[in-house]
Amino acid sequence: MSYRILFVINSIVAFLLGLGFLFVPSRVLDQLGTEARVPELQLARFFGSAMITIGLLLWLAKDVTDANVQRRLGVAMVVGSVLVLIVTVIGVSPMSGVIRANGWVAMLVYALLALGYGYLVFLKPRMKE
């Protein structure tokens, strides 16, 4: 596993998710069992814009060869993935009930991304310079 591969995978996931939230937010929210009133649709579009931005940044970052920059981007992505995982778990929990369907898919995706970035940042052997 390399930063390049994980950046490409994450950029594709973020970009596709962003397109869905930006252009067809009611369908995506419906897949999550979430209400799709006007405020939720607007927030979904903001979220979609942010996901497209992250996807594009990661796509452009895939060619970075500086190990320091890769590691710092990896740290940012592991923190972000863990935060999204926490927010998703809270949203799926019976106490909040915001995400009533298919929340496990988001939890799985972000758990895998967090594990991948965590491995690259904390466990992968470093090349000696």
DSSP file (Angstrom, degrees, kcal/mol; ACC not computed):
  #  RESIDUE AA STRUCTURE BP1 BP2  ACC     N-H-->O    O-->H-N    N-H-->O    O-->H-N    TCO  KAPPA ALPHA  PHI   PSI    X-CA   Y-CA   Z-CA
    1    1 A M              0   0    0      0, 0.0     2,-0.3     0, 0.0     3,-0.0   0.000 360.0 360.0 360.0 137.1    0.0    0.0    0.0
    2    2 A S     >  -     0   0    0      1,-0.1     4,-2.2     0, 0.0     5,-0.2  -0.880 360.0-111.5-130.8 163.6    1.3    3.4   -0.9
    3    3 A Y  H  > S+     0   0    0     -2,-0.3     4,-3.2     1,-0.2     5,-0.2   0.905 116.8  57.9 -59.3 -40.5    0.1    7.0   -0.4
    4    4 A R  H  > S+     0   0    0      1,-0.2     4,-2.3     2,-0.2    -1,-0.2   0.935 107.8  44.7 -57.4 -48.9   -0.5    7.2   -4.2
    5    5 A I  H  > S+     0   0    0      1,-0.2     4,-2.6     2,-0.2    -1,-0.2   0.929 116.3  46.0 -62.5 -45.7   -2.9    4.3   -4.2
    6    6 A L  H  X S+     0   0    0     -4,-2.2     4,-2.8     1,-0.2     5,-0.2   0.886 111.4  52.0 -67.6 -37.8   -4.8    5.5   -1.2
    7    7 A F  H  X S+     0   0    0     -4,-3.2     4,-2.5    -5,-0.2    -1,-0.2   0.910 111.5  47.7 -62.7 -41.3   -5.0    9.0   -2.4
    8    8 A V  H  X S+     0   0    0     -4,-2.3     4,-2.2    -5,-0.2    -2,-0.2   0.943 114.2  45.7 -65.2 -48.0   -6.4    7.8   -5.8
    9    9 A I  H  X S+     0   0    0     -4,-2.6     4,-2.3     1,-0.2    -2,-0.2   0.943 116.3  45.6 -60.1 -48.1   -9.0    5.5   -4.1
   10   10 A N  H  X S+     0   0    0     -4,-2.8     4,-2.8     1,-0.2     5,-0.2   0.882 110.9  53.0 -64.8 -38.6  -10.0    8.3   -1.6
   11   11 A S  H  X S+     0   0    0     -4,-2.5     4,-2.6    -5,-0.2    -1,-0.2   0.903 110.2  47.4 -65.6 -39.3  -10.2   10.9   -4.3
   12   12 A I  H  X S+     0   0    0     -4,-2.2     4,-2.6     2,-0.2     5,-0.3   0.935 114.1  46.8 -66.2 -45.9  -12.5    8.8   -6.5
   13   13 A V  H  X S+     0   0    0     -4,-2.3     4,-2.5    -5,-0.2     5,-0.2   0.941 116.1  45.0 -60.0 -48.1  -14.8    8.0   -3.5
   14   14 A A  H  X S+     0   0    0     -4,-2.8     4,-2.6     1,-0.2    -2,-0.2   0.907 114.0  49.1 -64.3 -42.2  -14.9   11.6   -2.4
   15   15 A F  H  X S+     0   0    0     -4,-2.6     4,-2.4    -5,-0.2    -1,-0.2   0.929 113.9  44.6 -65.4 -45.4  -15.5   12.9   -5.9
   16   16 A L  H  X S+     0   0    0     -4,-2.6     4,-2.1     2,-0.2    -2,-0.2   0.917 115.3  47.8 -66.1 -42.6  -18.3   10.5   -6.6
   17   17 A L  H  X S+     0   0    0     -4,-2.5     4,-2.5    -5,-0.3     5,-0.2   0.916 112.0  51.2 -61.9 -42.6  -19.9   11.1   -3.3
   18   18 A G  H  X S+     0   0    0     -4,-2.6     4,-2.3    -5,-0.2    -2,-0.2   0.898 107.4  52.0 -62.0 -42.1  -19.6   14.8   -3.8
   19   19 A L  H  X S+     0   0    0     -4,-2.4     4,-2.8     2,-0.2     5,-0.5   0.917 110.6  49.2 -60.6 -42.7  -21.2   14.7   -7.2
   20   20 A G  H  X S+     0   0    0     -4,-2.1     4,-2.1     1,-0.2     8,-0.3   0.946 114.1  43.7 -61.6 -49.0  -24.2   12.8   -5.7
   21   21 A F  H  < S+     0   0    0     -4,-2.5    27,-0.2     1,-0.2    -1,-0.2   0.823 118.0  46.4 -67.4 -30.5  -24.6   15.2   -2.9
   22   22 A L  H  < S+     0   0    0     -4,-2.3    -2,-0.2    -5,-0.2    -1,-0.2   0.920 126.0  23.2 -77.8 -44.4  -24.2   18.3   -5.2
   23   23 A F  H  < S+     0   0    0     -4,-2.8    -3,-0.2    -5,-0.2    -2,-0.2   0.764 137.2  21.2-100.7 -27.5  -26.4   17.3   -8.1
   24   24 A V     X  +     0   0    0     -4,-2.1     4,-1.9    -5,-0.5     3,-0.5  -0.388  68.3 152.7-135.8  59.1  -29.0   14.8   -6.7
   25   25 A P  H  > S+     0   0    0      0, 0.0     4,-2.9     0, 0.0     5,-0.3   0.842  71.0  57.4 -62.3 -34.2  -29.0   15.4   -2.9
   26   26 A S  H  > S+     0   0    0      1,-0.2     4,-1.9     2,-0.2     5,-0.1   0.893 108.1  47.3 -65.8 -36.9  -32.5   14.2   -2.4
   27   27 A R  H  > S+     0   0    0     -3,-0.5     4,-1.8     2,-0.2    -1,-0.2   0.910 114.1  46.6 -68.6 -41.6  -31.7   10.8   -3.9
   28   28 A V  H  X S+     0   0    0     -4,-1.9     4,-1.0    -8,-0.3    -2,-0.2   0.929 113.9  47.5 -66.8 -44.3  -28.5   10.4   -1.8
   29   29 A L  H  <>S+     0   0    0     -4,-2.9     5,-2.7     1,-0.2     3,-0.4   0.870 109.1  55.1 -63.9 -35.4  -30.3   11.5    1.4
   30   30 A D  H ><5S+     0   0    0     -4,-1.9     3,-1.2    -5,-0.3    -1,-0.2   0.886 102.8  55.8 -63.8 -38.1  -33.1    9.1    0.6
   31   31 A Q  H 3<5S+     0   0    0     -4,-1.8    -1,-0.2     1,-0.3    -2,-0.2   0.782 109.4  47.4 -63.2 -26.6  -30.6    6.3    0.4
   32   32 A L  T 3<5S-     0   0    0     -4,-1.0    69,-2.1    -3,-0.4    68,-1.4   0.448 114.4-118.7 -92.1  -2.3  -29.5    7.2    3.9
   33   33 A G  T < 5 +     0   0    0     -3,-1.2     2,-0.3    -4,-0.4    -3,-0.2   0.797  67.5 141.9  69.9  27.5  -33.1    7.3    5.1
   34   34 A T      < -     0   0    0     -5,-2.7    -1,-0.3    -6,-0.1    -2,-0.1  -0.748  58.7 -98.9-104.1 148.4  -32.6   11.0    6.0
   35   35 A E        -     0   0    0     -2,-0.3     2,-0.1    63,-0.2    -1,-0.1  -0.329  26.7-153.7 -63.7 146.5  -35.2   13.7    5.6
   36   36 A A        +     0   0    0      4,-0.1    -1,-0.1     5,-0.0     2,-0.1  -0.469  35.1 147.2-124.1  59.3  -34.8   15.8    2.5
   37   37 A R     >  -     0   0    0     -2,-0.1     4,-2.4     1,-0.1     5,-0.2  -0.330  66.6 -88.4 -82.8 175.6  -36.3   19.2    3.3
   38   38 A V  H  > S+     0   0    0      1,-0.2     4,-2.2     2,-0.2     5,-0.2   0.891 126.5  48.9 -56.7 -46.4  -34.9   22.4    1.9
   39   39 A P  H  > S+     0   0    0      0, 0.0     4,-2.4     0, 0.0    -1,-0.2   0.911 112.8  48.4 -62.8 -39.5  -32.3   23.0    4.6
   40   40 A E  H  > S+     0   0    0      1,-0.2     4,-2.4     2,-0.2    -2,-0.2   0.883 110.3  51.9 -66.4 -37.5  -31.0   19.4    4.4
   41   41 A L  H  X S+     0   0    0     -4,-2.4     4,-1.9     2,-0.2    -1,-0.2   0.908 110.6  47.8 -64.8 -41.4  -30.8   19.7    0.6
   42   42 A Q  H  X S+     0   0    0     -4,-2.2     4,-2.1     2,-0.2    -2,-0.2   0.924 112.9  47.8 -66.3 -43.7  -28.8   22.9    0.9
   43   43 A L  H  X S+     0   0    0     -4,-2.4     4,-2.6     1,-0.2    -2,-0.2   0.880 109.5  54.3 -64.2 -36.5  -26.4   21.4    3.5
   44   44 A A  H  X S+     0   0    0     -4,-2.4     4,-2.7     2,-0.2    -1,-0.2   0.890 107.3  50.5 -63.5 -38.6  -26.0   18.3    1.3
   45   45 A R  H  X S+     0   0    0     -4,-1.9     4,-2.3     2,-0.2    -2,-0.2   0.897 110.0  49.6 -67.1 -39.6  -25.0   20.5   -1.6
   46   46 A F  H  X S+     0   0    0     -4,-2.1     4,-2.2     2,-0.2    -2,-0.2   0.937 112.4  48.5 -60.6 -45.6  -22.4   22.3    0.7
   47   47 A F  H  X S+     0   0    0     -4,-2.6     4,-2.5     1,-0.2    -2,-0.2   0.907 109.8  52.2 -61.0 -42.8  -21.1   18.9    1.7
   48   48 A G  H  X S+     0   0    0     -4,-2.7     4,-2.3     1,-0.2    -1,-0.2   0.898 108.2  50.8 -60.8 -41.1  -21.0   17.8   -1.9
   49   49 A S  H  X S+     0   0    0     -4,-2.3     4,-2.1     1,-0.2    -1,-0.2   0.910 111.2  48.4 -62.6 -42.1  -18.9   20.8   -2.8
   50   50 A A  H  X S+     0   0    0     -4,-2.2     4,-2.4     2,-0.2    -2,-0.2   0.897 110.9  50.6 -65.5 -40.2  -16.5   20.1    0.0
   51   51 A M  H  X S+     0   0    0     -4,-2.5     4,-2.6     2,-0.2    -2,-0.2   0.887 109.3  50.4 -66.8 -38.4  -16.2   16.4   -1.0
   52   52 A I  H  X S+     0   0    0     -4,-2.3     4,-2.6     2,-0.2    -1,-0.2   0.916 110.4  50.9 -63.8 -41.7  -15.5   17.4   -4.6
   53   53 A T  H  X S+     0   0    0     -4,-2.1     4,-2.6     2,-0.2    -2,-0.2   0.930 111.7  46.5 -60.3 -46.5  -12.8   19.8   -3.3
   54   54 A I  H  X S+     0   0    0     -4,-2.4     4,-2.7     1,-0.2     5,-0.2   0.911 111.7  52.2 -62.3 -42.8  -11.2   17.0   -1.2
   55   55 A G  H  X S+     0   0    0     -4,-2.6     4,-2.1     1,-0.2    -2,-0.2   0.915 111.5  45.7 -60.1 -43.9  -11.4   14.6   -4.1
   56   56 A L  H  X S+     0   0    0     -4,-2.6     4,-2.4     2,-0.2    -2,-0.2   0.908 112.0  51.5 -67.1 -41.6   -9.6   17.0   -6.4
   57   57 A L  H  X S+     0   0    0     -4,-2.6     4,-1.9     1,-0.2    -2,-0.2   0.928 112.6  45.6 -60.1 -45.4   -7.0   17.9   -3.8
   58   58 A L  H  X S+     0   0    0     -4,-2.7     4,-0.9     2,-0.2    -1,-0.2   0.875 110.4  54.0 -67.4 -36.1   -6.2   14.2   -3.3
   59   59 A W  H >< S+     0   0    0     -4,-2.1     3,-0.6    -5,-0.2     4,-0.3   0.923 112.9  43.1 -62.8 -42.6   -6.1   13.5   -7.0
   60   60 A L  H >< S+     0   0    0     -4,-2.4     3,-0.7     1,-0.2    -1,-0.2   0.805 111.5  55.8 -72.1 -28.3   -3.6   16.3   -7.5
   61   61 A A  H >< S+     0   0    0     -4,-1.9     3,-1.9     1,-0.2    -1,-0.2   0.619  83.4  86.1 -78.1 -12.8   -1.6   15.1   -4.4
   62   62 A K  T << S+     0   0    0     -4,-0.9    -1,-0.2    -3,-0.6    -2,-0.1   0.768  88.3  51.3 -61.8 -24.6   -1.2   11.6   -5.7
   63   63 A D  T <  S+     0   0    0     -3,-0.7    -1,-0.3    -4,-0.3     2,-0.2   0.399  78.7 120.3 -94.2   2.3    1.9   12.6   -7.6
   64   64 A V    <   -     0   0    0     -3,-1.9   -60,-0.1     1,-0.1    -3,-0.0  -0.494  37.5-177.3 -67.7 132.5    3.7   14.2   -4.7
   65   65 A T        +     0   0    0     -2,-0.2     2,-0.5     5,-0.0    -1,-0.1   0.570  47.0 107.7-108.7 -12.7    7.0   12.5   -4.0
   66   66 A D     >  -     0   0    0      1,-0.2     4,-2.4     2,-0.1     5,-0.2  -0.556  60.2-151.1 -69.7 118.1    8.2   14.3   -1.0
   67   67 A A  H  > S+     0   0    0     -2,-0.5     4,-2.5     1,-0.2     5,-0.2   0.838  93.9  55.2 -61.6 -35.3    7.8   11.9    1.9
   68   68 A N  H  > S+     0   0    0      2,-0.2     4,-2.3     1,-0.2    -1,-0.2   0.924 110.2  45.0 -63.5 -45.0    7.3   14.7    4.5
   69   69 A V  H  > S+     0   0    0      2,-0.2     4,-2.5     1,-0.2     5,-0.2   0.917 113.0  51.2 -66.3 -43.5    4.4   16.2    2.5
   70   70 A Q  H  X S+     0   0    0     -4,-2.4     4,-2.5     1,-0.2    -2,-0.2   0.931 111.4  47.9 -58.3 -46.1    2.9   12.7    1.9
   71   71 A R  H  X S+     0   0    0     -4,-2.5     4,-2.5     2,-0.2    -1,-0.2   0.909 111.4  49.6 -63.9 -42.5    3.0   12.0    5.6
   72   72 A R  H  X S+     0   0    0     -4,-2.3     4,-2.1     2,-0.2    -1,-0.2   0.901 112.2  47.5 -65.3 -40.5    1.5   15.3    6.6
   73   73 A L  H  X S+     0   0    0     -4,-2.5     4,-2.3     2,-0.2    -1,-0.2   0.894 110.9  53.4 -64.1 -38.7   -1.4   14.8    4.1
   74   74 A G  H  X S+     0   0    0     -4,-2.5     4,-2.5    -5,-0.2    -2,-0.2   0.899 107.2  50.4 -61.8 -41.7   -1.7   11.3    5.5
   75   75 A V  H  X S+     0   0    0     -4,-2.5     4,-2.3     2,-0.2     5,-0.2   0.927 111.1  49.0 -62.1 -44.9   -2.0   12.6    9.1
   76   76 A A  H  X S+     0   0    0     -4,-2.1     4,-2.4     1,-0.2    -2,-0.2   0.899 113.4  47.2 -61.2 -40.2   -4.7   15.1    7.9
   77   77 A M  H  X S+     0   0    0     -4,-2.3     4,-2.6     2,-0.2    -2,-0.2   0.851 109.9  51.2 -74.3 -33.9   -6.6   12.3    6.2
   78   78 A V  H  X S+     0   0    0     -4,-2.5     4,-2.2     2,-0.2    -1,-0.2   0.919 113.3  46.4 -67.8 -40.3   -6.4    9.9    9.1
   79   79 A V  H  X S+     0   0    0     -4,-2.3     4,-2.4    -5,-0.2    -2,-0.2   0.939 115.0  46.7 -64.2 -46.4   -7.8   12.6   11.4
   80   80 A G  H  X S+     0   0    0     -4,-2.4     4,-2.5    -5,-0.2    -2,-0.2   0.902 112.0  50.1 -62.5 -41.8  -10.5   13.5    8.9
   81   81 A S  H  X S+     0   0    0     -4,-2.6     4,-2.3     2,-0.2    -1,-0.2   0.898 111.3  48.5 -64.6 -40.8  -11.5    9.9    8.3
   82   82 A V  H  X S+     0   0    0     -4,-2.2     4,-2.5     2,-0.2    -1,-0.2   0.909 111.5  50.4 -65.7 -41.2  -11.7    9.2   12.1
   83   83 A L  H  X S+     0   0    0     -4,-2.4     4,-2.6     2,-0.2    -2,-0.2   0.925 111.2  47.5 -62.9 -44.5  -13.9   12.3   12.5
   84   84 A V  H  X S+     0   0    0     -4,-2.5     4,-2.5     1,-0.2    -1,-0.2   0.899 111.2  52.5 -63.4 -39.2  -16.2   11.3    9.7
   85   85 A L  H  X S+     0   0    0     -4,-2.3     4,-2.5     2,-0.2    -2,-0.2   0.921 110.5  47.3 -61.4 -44.1  -16.4    7.8   11.2
   86   86 A I  H  X S+     0   0    0     -4,-2.5     4,-2.4     2,-0.2    -2,-0.2   0.932 112.6  48.6 -62.8 -46.7  -17.4    9.2   14.6
   87   87 A V  H  X S+     0   0    0     -4,-2.6     4,-2.3     1,-0.2    -1,-0.2   0.887 112.3  49.6 -62.2 -38.8  -20.0   11.6   13.1
   88   88 A T  H  X S+     0   0    0     -4,-2.5     4,-2.1     2,-0.2    -1,-0.2   0.912 109.3  50.7 -67.0 -42.4  -21.5    8.7   11.1
   89   89 A V  H  X S+     0   0    0     -4,-2.5     4,-1.6     1,-0.2    -2,-0.2   0.917 111.9  48.1 -61.0 -42.5  -21.6    6.4   14.2
   90   90 A I  H  < S+     0   0    0     -4,-2.4     6,-0.4     1,-0.2     7,-0.3   0.912 111.8  50.3 -62.8 -42.0  -23.4    9.2   16.1
   91   91 A G  H  < S+     0   0    0     -4,-2.3     8,-2.5     1,-0.2     7,-0.7   0.816 113.8  44.6 -66.2 -30.8  -25.8    9.7   13.2
   92   92 A V  H  < S+     0   0    0     -4,-2.1    -1,-0.2     6,-0.2    -2,-0.2   0.712  88.2 110.2 -85.3 -22.0  -26.6    6.0   12.9
   93   93 A S  S >X S-     0   0    0     -4,-1.6     4,-2.9    -5,-0.2     3,-0.8  -0.184  78.5-121.4 -58.1 145.8  -27.0    5.5   16.7
   94   94 A P  T 34 S+     0   0    0      0, 0.0    -1,-0.1     0, 0.0    -4,-0.0   0.777 109.6  63.1 -59.5 -26.4  -30.6    4.8   17.8
   95   95 A M  T 34 S+     0   0    0      1,-0.1    -4,-0.1    -5,-0.0    -5,-0.1   0.881 117.0  25.7 -68.7 -36.9  -30.5    7.9   20.1
   96   96 A S  T <4 S-     0   0    0     -3,-0.8    -1,-0.1    -6,-0.4    -5,-0.1   0.888  78.3-173.6 -92.7 -46.2  -30.0   10.3   17.2
   97   97 A G     <  +     0   0    0     -4,-2.9    -5,-0.1    -7,-0.3     3,-0.1   0.727  37.8 132.0  62.3  22.9  -31.6    8.3   14.4
   98   98 A V  S    S+     0   0    0     -7,-0.7     2,-0.8    -8,-0.3   -63,-0.2   0.938  70.6  44.7 -71.3 -46.1  -30.6   10.8   11.7
   99   99 A I        +     0   0    0     -8,-2.5    -1,-0.2   -11,-0.2   -66,-0.2  -0.879  67.6 168.5-100.3 111.0  -29.2    8.2    9.4
  100  100 A R        +     0   0    0    -68,-1.4     2,-0.3    -2,-0.8   -67,-0.3   0.572  58.5  33.3-102.7 -10.0  -31.7    5.4    9.3
  101  101 A A  S    S+     0   0    0    -69,-2.1    -1,-0.2     1,-0.0   -67,-0.1  -0.999 116.0   2.4-147.3 146.0  -30.5    3.3    6.3
  102  102 A N  S >> S+     0   0    0     -2,-0.3     3,-1.0     1,-0.1     4,-0.8   0.593  75.2 131.1  59.4  14.9  -27.2    2.3    4.7
  103  103 A G  H 3>  +     0   0    0      1,-0.2     4,-2.2     2,-0.2     5,-0.2   0.781  63.1  69.3 -65.7 -25.1  -25.1    4.2    7.3
  104  104 A W  H 3> S+     0   0    0      1,-0.2     4,-2.6     2,-0.2    -1,-0.2   0.810  91.6  59.9 -63.1 -29.0  -23.0    1.1    7.7
  105  105 A V  H <> S+     0   0    0     -3,-1.0     4,-2.6     2,-0.2    -1,-0.2   0.948 107.5  43.8 -64.3 -48.0  -21.7    1.6    4.1
  106  106 A A  H  X S+     0   0    0     -4,-0.8     4,-2.5     1,-0.2     5,-0.3   0.899 113.6  52.0 -62.9 -40.7  -20.2    5.1    5.1
  107  107 A M  H  X S+     0   0    0     -4,-2.2     4,-2.1     1,-0.2    -2,-0.2   0.919 111.4  46.9 -62.4 -42.5  -18.9    3.6    8.4
  108  108 A L  H  X S+     0   0    0     -4,-2.6     4,-2.4     2,-0.2    -2,-0.2   0.936 112.7  48.5 -64.4 -47.4  -17.2    0.8    6.5
  109  109 A V  H  X S+     0   0    0     -4,-2.6     4,-2.3     1,-0.2    -2,-0.2   0.939 116.4  41.9 -59.8 -49.1  -15.6    3.1    3.8
  110  110 A Y  H  X S+     0   0    0     -4,-2.5     4,-2.5     2,-0.2    -1,-0.2   0.802 111.7  55.1 -74.5 -27.4  -14.3    5.6    6.4
  111  111 A A  H  X S+     0   0    0     -4,-2.1     4,-2.4    -5,-0.3    -1,-0.2   0.921 110.8  46.3 -65.9 -43.0  -13.1    2.8    8.7
  112  112 A L  H  X S+     0   0    0     -4,-2.4     4,-2.6     2,-0.2    -2,-0.2   0.909 113.3  48.5 -65.3 -41.7  -11.1    1.3    5.9
  113  113 A L  H  X S+     0   0    0     -4,-2.3     4,-2.8     2,-0.2     5,-0.3   0.925 111.8  49.5 -63.7 -43.2   -9.7    4.7    4.9
  114  114 A A  H  X S+     0   0    0     -4,-2.5     4,-2.6     1,-0.2    -2,-0.2   0.913 112.5  47.8 -61.8 -42.4   -8.7    5.5    8.5
  115  115 A L  H  X S+     0   0    0     -4,-2.4     4,-2.5     2,-0.2    -2,-0.2   0.912 112.5  49.4 -63.8 -42.6   -7.0    2.1    8.8
  116  116 A G  H  X S+     0   0    0     -4,-2.6     4,-2.3     2,-0.2    -2,-0.2   0.944 115.9  40.9 -62.5 -49.2   -5.2    2.6    5.5
  117  117 A Y  H  X S+     0   0    0     -4,-2.8     4,-2.8     2,-0.2     5,-0.3   0.891 113.5  54.9 -66.8 -38.2   -3.9    6.1    6.4
  118  118 A G  H  X>S+     0   0    0     -4,-2.6     4,-2.7    -5,-0.3     5,-0.6   0.907 108.9  48.5 -60.4 -41.9   -3.2    5.0    9.9
  119  119 A Y  I  X>S+     0   0    0     -4,-2.5     5,-2.5     3,-0.2     4,-1.9   0.951 113.7  45.9 -61.6 -49.3   -1.0    2.2    8.6
  120  120 A L  I  <5S+     0   0    0     -4,-2.3    -2,-0.2     3,-0.2    -1,-0.2   0.883 120.1  39.3 -63.2 -39.0    0.8    4.5    6.2
  121  121 A V  I  <5S+     0   0    0     -4,-2.8    -2,-0.2    -5,-0.2    -1,-0.2   0.908 131.8  19.1 -78.8 -42.6    1.4    7.2    8.9
  122  122 A F  I  <5S+     0   0    0     -4,-2.7    -3,-0.2    -5,-0.3    -2,-0.2   0.749 131.3  26.3-105.9 -26.1    2.2    5.1   11.9
  123  123 A L  I  <<S+     0   0    0     -4,-1.9    -3,-0.2    -5,-0.6    -4,-0.1   0.723  83.2 103.9-115.4 -26.7    3.2    1.6   10.9
  124  124 A K  S   <S-     0   0    0     -5,-2.5    -4,-0.0    -6,-0.2     2,-0.0  -0.379  77.6-110.2 -65.2 131.1    4.7    1.6    7.4
  125  125 A P        -     0   0    0      0, 0.0     2,-0.3     0, 0.0    -1,-0.1  -0.326  33.6-127.9 -60.3 141.3    8.5    1.2    7.5
  126  126 A R        -     0   0    0     -3,-0.1     2,-0.3     1,-0.0     0, 0.0  -0.659  15.3-116.5 -92.5 146.5   10.3    4.4    6.5
  127  127 A M        -     0   0    0     -2,-0.3     2,-0.3     1,-0.1    -1,-0.0  -0.626  31.6-120.3 -77.1 138.0   13.0    4.6    3.8
  128  128 A K              0   0    0     -2,-0.3    -1,-0.1     1,-0.1     0, 0.0  -0.645 360.0 360.0 -81.0 136.0   16.4    5.7    5.2
  129  129 A E              0   0    0     -2,-0.3    -1,-0.1     0, 0.0    -2,-0.0   0.433 360.0 360.0 -97.4 360.0   17.7    8.8    3.6
